[in-house]
Amino acid sequence: MDAPPDFALDRNDAVPRLVGRHEDFLVVAGLAGAARDLTWLSDDAPHVFALAGAMGAATAMGLGLALARPDRRVLVVTGDGELLMNVGTLATAAVVNPPNLAIVCVDNGHYGETGFQKSHTSLGVDLEQMAIGAGIRTTRSINRTDQIPEASRLIREGNGTSFVLMRVQPNESAPHKRDLDPTTEKLRFRSALIDGQEG
């Protein structure tokens, strides 16, 4: 499948380069490709909570986590389809504006969870502009590898909610078999949360 020129990055290279040391964050990963990206990158580490089926929940969960744990940097990595399902959470994140929250949207212009139909972003919707309109002050759109280092610094060093839109080719994320039992995932993540608090 030919990608429009704007959807240029290879997610399997770009996401790891953007995130860097995943251990520096508490991570909420959205559905489909974003969940596989982060569980593959972290080898399914307990500080990564990867969603399945809960479309539209990632940003709200990350916001709550950032407020509950102001001592930790919180990273939401989600896709365009998942974010479009609850794009209003960007407005809440902007108003509350926790200094430790970064949101990364890996935008491939498709709904990866439900059959790979084209999403609104492949038809002209710009999620960075929606984040700006919501009031998020620090945003970037990237679609070239030379833009990744600055975006990586932004998600680590911002003093307010930041938003990075990463436009990637509509190809598959790295294959990774996930444990989809929600209770197991909740307990693993809770353990990472408590251990981090006590450590």
N, C-alpha and C positions, 0 to 999 in steps of 0.2 A: 504494500500500500504506500503510495507516495504521500508524504506529509507536506502541508503548506510550508513555505520557507521559514515562517516564524516559529514553527514547532520543530526546533533544530537539534536540541541537546539529546544525547543518549543518556537516559535516566540511570542506567546501570553504572555509568561513570560519574555523572553529574551529582546524583544524590549523595553518594559517599564523600565526594569532594566538598560538597556544601556543608554537610553535617560534621565531618571530621570526627573527632573523638566523641562518639555517641554517649560514652559514660559521663560526660559533663552535663547531661540533661536528664530530666524526667521526660519521657516521650509519650505522647498520645498519637498513634498512627491511624489514619482514616482507613477506608475500605480498600479492597482489591489491590491494585498496584502499590499504593502507598504502604499498606500493611506488609506486603511481601518485601518491599524495598527495605523497610526498617527491621523486620525480623531476620532477613538475610544478612543485612549489614551488622547487626548486633549478635548474630547467632542465637536469636530468640532470647535475649537477655531479659531478666525480670523487671528492669527499669523501663521497658518498652511495653506499653499497653496497646495492642493492635486490635482494632475493631473489626467486626464482621457483621453485616446485616443492619447495624444501627446507623443508617444513613442520615447524615446531618448532625451527628453528635460530637464530632471530634473537637471543634473549636470551643464549644460550650464546656466540654470536659476539661480541656486544657486550661481554659480561663479559671474554672473552679479550683483546679490543681495549683495554678500560679498564685491564687489568693490564699489557699490553704498552706502553701509552702513557700513563703517569700524568700526563704534562704536558698532555694534551688532555682536554677534556670529551667524553664519548662518550654518544650518544643512540640508544637503540633505540626505533623507532616500529613497532609491530606491531598486528595485529588480534586479536580475541578467539579466532577459530578457530585461528590460528597459535600463539598462546600456550597454548591448551588442549592442543595436541598435545605440549607438553613443559613443562607447568607446574611440574614439579620443578626446573627451572633457577632459579626464583625462590628456592628454598631455598639453592642454591649461591651465588647472588648475595648473599643476606642474610648467609650465614656469612662469605664473603670480604669483602663490604662495601667495595668500592673507593669512594673519595670522589668520583670523577669520573664515575660511571655513573648515568644516568637512564633509566628505562623508561617509555614511554608506550604504553598499550593503547587503540587507537581501536576501541571496542566498539559494533558495530552489530547484535549479536545474530544474525549470520548467517555462514555459511562462504562467503566471496566467491570463493574459488579453485576450488570444486568444484561449483558449481551453485546457490548462494545458499539452501541449506537453512538452517533455523533452527539456531543453535548453542545450546549449553547455557546461555549467558548470557541468552537470551531466555526460558528456562524456569526462571530463578531462581538460577543460579550467579552468585556475586559474586566477580569476580577481585580486587578490592581486598581483600576479606576473606581470600582465599587468600594474597595477598602479605603481609598482616599475620600470618597464621598461619605463613607461611614464615620470618618474622622480620625483614622489611623494616620499619625504624622510621619512615620518612617516606613517607606515602601520602596520596593525595587521590582522591576521586571527584568528577567535575564533569559537570554536564549543563545549566549555564546560562552565558551569556556573561560575566556579572559574576564568575564564578569563575575565568575564564581567566588574568587577570593574576597572581594569587597562585600558580597552578599553574605558570605560565611562570617566575616567580622561583624556584620550588622546583627545577625541572630545571636551573637555571643556578647556583644558589648553595648547593645541599645539600652537606654534608660527609660524605656516605655515600650508599649506593645509595638512590635515590628511585623511587617508582612513582606514576604518574598514570593513573587510569582515566577515559577521556573517552567518555561515552555519546553516540553520534551516531545520527541518523536512518538508517534502512536505505535510503539512496539512493546513487547512483553517485558515486564519486570523480571528480575532474577527469580528462578523457580525456588520456592521454599515451602516445605510442608509444615503447616502451622498446627498447633494444638488449638482446636476451636471450642474447647470446653470452657464456658464463661466462668465457672466457679474456680477452676484451676488458675485461669489467667488473673482473676481478681485477687486470689490469695497470694500468688507470686508477686504481683505488683504491690500489694499491701505490705508484704514482707520487705520489698526493696524500699518502700516509703518509710517504714518504721526503722529499718536498719540505717538508712541515710540520716534520719532524724537523731538517732542515738549516737551515730558515729560522727 
